Amino acid sequence: MPAGSSRKRERQYEHIKESQEERGTPTPRAKEIAARTVNKERARSGESKTASKTSVRDPKSAPERGGQRSHSGAKGPTRDQLYNEAKHRGIEGRSHMTKEQLAKALGR
């Protein structure tokens, strides 16, 4: 946790980290998710010195959003994510494909 964090934020961090680990998330990733979530909440409540516009002006908090921006929602994975999967599978011509073409080539 960043210096100057409150006990509440430390408890929140531990709760999120443990919850992620119970879901099977590797410990380093669970720590990252917890830190990002807590830092965003600190920014929204004015506890941090700097904050991005989306952290402060977003009408929904991270828990309220529930992963809406995790690239698994309505729009699905990004083109780069599809490209990397196509590269891993060895699909030819992937560098010239659009997002839709990559999705089709991957069977999505």
matplotlib code that plots the C-alpha trace (Angstrom):
import matplotlib.pyplot as plt

x = [0.0, 1.2, 2.5, -0.2, -2.9, -5.6, -6.4, -9.6, -7.8, -5.3, -8.2, -9.9, -6.6, -6.3, -9.9, -9.7, -6.4, -7.7, -10.9, -8.9, -6.7, -9.7, -10.9, -7.6, -5.9, -2.1, -0.8, 1.1, -1.9, -4.2, -1.9, -2.1, -5.8, -6.2, -3.7, -5.4, -8.8, -7.8, -5.8, -8.8, -11.1, -8.6, -8.5, -12.3, -12.6, -9.8, -7.3, -4.5, -2.5, -2.9, -5.7, -6.7, -9.9, -11.6, -10.8, -12.4, -15.3, -16.5, -20.1, -19.6, -17.0, -15.0, -17.1, -20.3, -19.0, -18.3, -15.7, -17.6, -14.3, -12.4, -12.5, -14.8, -18.0, -20.1, -17.2, -15.1, -11.4, -9.3, -7.7, -4.3, -5.5, -7.0, -3.8, -1.6, -3.9, -3.7, 0.1, 0.2, -1.9, 0.2, -2.5, -1.1, -1.8, -2.8, -0.9, -3.2, -6.5, -9.0, -10.5, -13.5, -11.3, -9.1, -12.1, -13.5, -10.1, -10.0, -13.5, -15.2]
y = [0.0, 3.6, 5.6, 7.4, 4.9, 4.5, 1.3, 1.1, 1.1, -1.5, -3.8, -3.2, -4.1, -7.4, -8.3, -7.8, -9.7, -12.6, -12.7, -12.8, -15.6, -17.6, -17.3, -18.8, -15.6, -15.9, -13.9, -11.2, -10.5, -10.5, -7.9, -5.8, -5.9, -5.0, -2.1, -0.7, -1.0, 0.6, 3.4, 4.2, 4.4, 6.7, 8.9, 9.1, 10.1, 12.7, 10.8, 10.8, 13.7, 12.9, 11.2, 10.6, 12.1, 8.8, 7.9, 11.1, 11.7, 8.1, 7.9, 4.3, 3.0, -0.1, -2.5, -1.0, -1.5, -5.2, -5.7, -3.8, -2.6, -5.8, -6.5, -9.4, -7.4, -6.3, -5.5, -8.5, -8.7, -5.9, -6.3, -6.6, -9.4, -11.2, -10.7, -12.1, -15.2, -15.6, -15.3, -17.9, -20.3, -19.5, -18.1, -16.8, -13.2, -12.0, -8.7, -7.6, -8.7, -6.4, -7.2, -8.9, -11.0, -12.1, -13.1, -15.1, -16.8, -17.7, -19.2, -16.6]
z = [0.0, -0.7, 2.2, 4.1, 3.4, 6.0, 7.8, 5.9, 2.6, 3.9, 4.9, 1.6, -0.2, 1.8, 1.2, -2.5, -2.7, -0.7, -2.8, -6.0, -4.7, -3.7, -7.3, -8.5, -9.5, -9.1, -6.2, -8.2, -10.3, -7.2, -5.6, -8.8, -9.0, -5.3, -5.6, -8.7, -7.2, -3.9, -5.6, -7.8, -4.8, -3.0, -6.1, -6.2, -2.6, -2.8, -0.7, -3.3, -4.6, -8.3, -10.1, -13.7, -15.1, -15.4, -11.8, -10.6, -13.0, -13.6, -12.3, -11.1, -8.7, -9.6, -7.6, -9.1, -12.6, -12.1, -14.8, -17.6, -19.0, -18.7, -22.5, -22.0, -22.2, -25.1, -27.4, -26.5, -26.6, -28.3, -31.7, -30.0, -27.8, -30.8, -32.8, -29.9, -29.8, -33.6, -33.3, -30.6, -32.8, -35.9, -38.1, -41.4, -42.6, -39.2, -39.4, -42.3, -40.6, -39.0, -35.6, -37.2, -39.5, -36.6, -34.6, -37.5, -38.0, -34.4, -34.5, -32.3]

ax = plt.figure().add_subplot(projection="3d")
ax.plot(x, y, z, "-o")
ax.set_aspect("equal")
plt.show()
